[in-house]
Amino acid sequence: MRKSFAYALMLAATVGLAACDKKSENTQQEANKAAEQSQESMQKAQEKVNDAAKESQEAAQKNSEAAQQRAEENASQVPTTPAPATTPETGTKP
């Protein structure tokens, strides 16, 4: 989708510049310049997407590690309160 947007932008820039009364050489140079600028913009956008994906992956990994650590801590905790004793005469709890 991004490539199709870039191609559409380049086509629109080329057609827009071709419609002017300037010489075709100037028009072609300007179209090439616009195409280069749009390509640079696309590259910057792709880099930002890649960075965001990388950060998201790192955050998911940290969350997973934290959840695993919490599970290990919960598993290692043993209840320290003793069970209530029964009375010897009746066999019921006091």
Buried (B, 14 or more C-beta within 10 A) or exposed (E): EEEEEBEEBBEEBBEEBEEEEEEEEEBBEBBBEBBEEBEEEBEEEEEEEEEEEEEEEEEEEEEEEEEEEEEEEEEEEEEEEEEEEEEEEEEEEE
